[in-house]
Amino acid sequence: MQYYGNVFRPPSEARSLIIQATVGCSHNNCTFCYMYKDDDFRIRSLEDIKKDLVEMSSYRDYFERIFLADGDALVLKTEDLIEILRTIKKYYPNVNRVSSYATAQDINRKSLDELKRLREEGLEMLYIGFETGDEELLKEIKKGITYEEYVTAMKKAKEAGFKTSVTIIAGLGGVEGMEKNAVGTAKLVSETKPDFLGYLTMRIYKNTPLYSDYISGKFKMPDAGEILEEMKIFLEHVDSEGTVFRSNHASNYVLLAGNLNEDRLDLIKAIEKTLKKKNFRPDVLRGF
C-alpha cells in the first residue's frame, strides 16, 4: 500500500482504514492551515487507489469504516468515486461507513444528481471545515468561499442524504475578532444545522502565513480564558437543534460534549466553571 506525506484524519476515524484518493488539498491557501503545505496536490490514479483497496482487503475483518483521504477526496470525478465505492463494497463486506473530507467548493461543483448517486453507492459522511462564519474573516484567512456558498453546499449535501460533520475554530480571528468570529460562526451553524460539530482551538504553525502575522504582532492569539469566553459567546448565540457538539480535540482547553440545543446551558455552565477555577487543560497541541 502506498501513502504519500503525513496522515490527517478526523478523530472519529481513528480506527478506520485510510485510503489516499488525493495527495494534499486542492485549495491549500488557508493562512492558518499547516496540514498540506509540504505536498503538491495531485489526484492519485484510479488504478492505484483500487490496488491499495485490494491489497488491504486481506485485513478486511479489522475494519468497519473506511476514510478517503487527503484534504478533499470529493474533488475526484464522480464516476471514479463510484468505482472506488463499488470496489469497497466488493472487497469489504463488513464496512458500514465510508466517509471523506469535502470542501464546500467540491460539493457545489457537483450536481445534486451526482451527490445523490455517491450517497446511494455508499459514501455516507462528509467532513467539512467551516472554520468561521464571519464573512470578513473568511476573506482574511483565504478560505476561498463565502458564507452563502457554505449554506448552498450544506443544503445540497443534506438533500442528497449525507451526514455532515463540521469543524469550527475558536481564536481564529485573534483577540480583536473574538466576538465577530463567535457570533458569525453561530449564525452559520444555526442556518445549516450540521449533524456533528467539532469545536477546535486555534494553533499557530511556523509553516503558515499566519505565523508571520503572529511574530510581527499583527495577530494576537487569545489566551485560554479568552478562548473559553469566545466559545461561551458562540454557545449563547447558536440555535442548531439536534447537532452533536464536541470540544474534545487535543487543542481544546476544556473537554465538552453534548447535544444542541438541549445541553447548551450545561455546556455554558461547564465553561463558566472552568473559567472560575482556571483549571484549563495543559498545552497539549498549541502549535509552533
N, C-alpha and C positions, 0 to 999 in steps of 0.2 A: 504494500500500500504506500502511495506517495502522499506526502504532506509538505507544503511549502510555507515557510515563515512560522510565526507564532500562532498558537491555537487560542482563539477567543470564542467564547460561547456564553449564553445566559446561565445564571446559577442553576436554574431548574433543569438544565440539560447536562448536568454533571455526570449522569450515568448513561447518557446517550452515545450511540455510535456517531461520530462526527465525520461526515464525508465532505470533502472540499470540492465545491462546484465552481467557485471563483477563487482567485488569489487576490487578496486585498479588497478594496472598496472602490466602486466606480466613481464616487464623488470625491472622497478623500481630501476635502478642502476645509473641513471644520477646524477652526482655530484652536479649539480646546482638545481635540482628539489626537491621541498618540498611537492608536492601535495599529494602523496600517501604513505609517509613514515610511517604513523601510521596504515596502512591497510595491512593485509596479503592477497595476491592475491588469488582470487578464482573465478571460473565461477559459477554464480547462476544457479539453476536448470531451465530447460525449463518450467517446471510446474509453478514455482514461477514467472517467467517473464510473462508468459501468464496470470497468475492470476492477476498481477498488471495491465496489459493492460485491462482486462475485468472489473476490479474494477473501474478504472479511466474512463472507457467509458461513464459513466453517465455524464461526463463533456466534452464529445466529441466536442460539439459545440464551446468550448472555444479555441480549438487547431487546427492550420493549419499545424503545424510541430511537429515532434517527433525526439528527440535526444536520441540515445542509448549510455549510459554511462557504465563503467567508462573510464579508460585510453585507452582501445583498445578492443572494442566490436567485432572487426573483428577476434579476436582470437578464437571465437566460431566456432564450426563445421558448415560447410556450410549448411547442412540440417537443423540444429537447427535455424540458422539465417533465412533461408527461411520460416520456420514455424512461427517465430516471425513476419516476414514481411507479411505473409498471415493473421495472426491474426490482425495486424494493418489494413489491407485492409478491413477485415470483420467488425471490430468494430469502425473504424474511417474513414468514407467516406469523411469527409471534409479535411483530411490531404493531403497536396500537396507536402510535402517533408519529407523524413526520412534520417537522417544522423548519423554519428558516428565518434569518434576518430579512427584512424587506424595507427599503426606503419608501417613503410616500411617493417619490418620483417614479419608482418602479411600478407601484400599484396604479398610479394614474396613467402610466404609459400603456398598460394593458386594458383591453376592453373588459366590460363586465362579463361577457360570454367566456373570454379566456380565463378569467379568475374563477368563474363557476366550474369550468372544466377541470382546472387544477384542484379545486376543492373536491370535486367528485372523484378524481383519481387518487386522492389520499393525502394531499397537503392540507394539514388541519390548522396549524397555528402560525401566525406571523408576528415576529418581534419587531417593533417599530420605535425608533428613537425620536421622541418629540423633543426632548431636552428642555425646551421652553415654549411657552405660548405667547410670549411678548414679541410683537412684530418687529420692533426696532432691534431687539437683541438677536432675533433670528438672522437679521442682516449683518449685525456686527460679528457674529460667530461664523458667518459664511456658510450657513446651513443649506443655502440654495433652494429654499422653499418658503412659501408664505403660509400664514395662518389658514387662509381659506383652502389652500391646496391640501393641507393636513386634513381639514374637515371633509373635503371631497374624497380623499383616499380612504379615510376611515368608513365613510358611508358605503363606498364601493366594496371594501373588504367585508363589512358586515352583511351587505346584501348578497354577496357571494357565498356567505356561510362560514367565513373564517372566524376563529377565535383570535383576539388581538391582545398582545401584551406590550405595554408601552413603558418607556423609561423617561423620567424627568430628572433634572439635576438642580439641587439646592446650591446656591452660591455662584451659579453660572454668570450672573450679572454683576458680581463683585459686591462690595459693601453698598455702593450708591444705588445699585439696581435691585436690591433685595426685594422690596415691596412690589415693584413692577414685574419682576420675574415670578413671584409667588402668585400675584393676582391674575396676570396674563395666562399663566400655566393652568391655574384653577379654572379659568374660563374655557380654555381649550379642552381640558379633560371633561368638564361638565357638558360641553357641547357634543363631544364624541363618545363618551362613556365606554372606555375600553373594558374588556373582561378582566384584565390584570394590569396593575400599575406598580412599577418599581421606582422608588424614590432614592436616587443616589446623591452623594455629596461630591461637589466639585473637587477635582485633583489637578494639579499643575505638573506637567512633564517638560523636561528640557527640550525635547524634540518637537515642541509645538510653538506656533506663533504667539500663543497666549503667554508663554514663559517670558518672552522679551518684554511684554507689557507689564508683567509682574515685577521683573527686575528693575524696570525703569520707574515703577511706581504708578503707572497709568492704571493698572488693575490692582485693586486692593482686595485681598482674599478675606472673606468673613471668618471670624474665629468660631469656635464650637458653639458658643452661646448665640451668636448672630445666625448661624446656620439653623439652629433649632427654632429661633424666632421666625425665620423665613418659612420653615416648614409649618409652623403654627399658623401663620397668615394664610398659607395655601389651604390648610385644612378648614380654616374658618370660612373660606370662600368657595370651596369645591362642592358640587352637587352632582354626584355620579352614582346613583343608587345601583347596588349590585356589583360594583367594581371591587375586586380583591386587591387590597392595599398591602404593600410590603416595603419596609425600610430596613432590610436585613443584609445589605451588602457590606463587605468589609470596609468600605469607605465611610459608613454611617456612624455618627456619634451616639446614636441610641437605636436599639432594635425595636421596631414597631411592626405589628401585624394585626390586621382586622379587615372588616368589610365596610365599604362605604354604602350608604351613609350611616348605617346603624351603629357602627363603632366609632364614628367621627369624634364625638365628645370624649370618649375614653382615650382616644389617641391624643387629643389635645391635652387632656389631663396628664397623660404619661410624659409628654414634652414638658409641661409646666413643672412636674415633679422633678424631672431631670435637671431643668434649669435652676430650680431652687436648691437642690443638693449639689449641683455641679459635678455629678458623678458620670461624666461623659466617658464613652468607650475610649480606650487608648488609641493613639495614632497607628492604625494597622496598615492602611494603604493611603497615604496622603500625597503621594507623588514625588517628583524630583527623582 
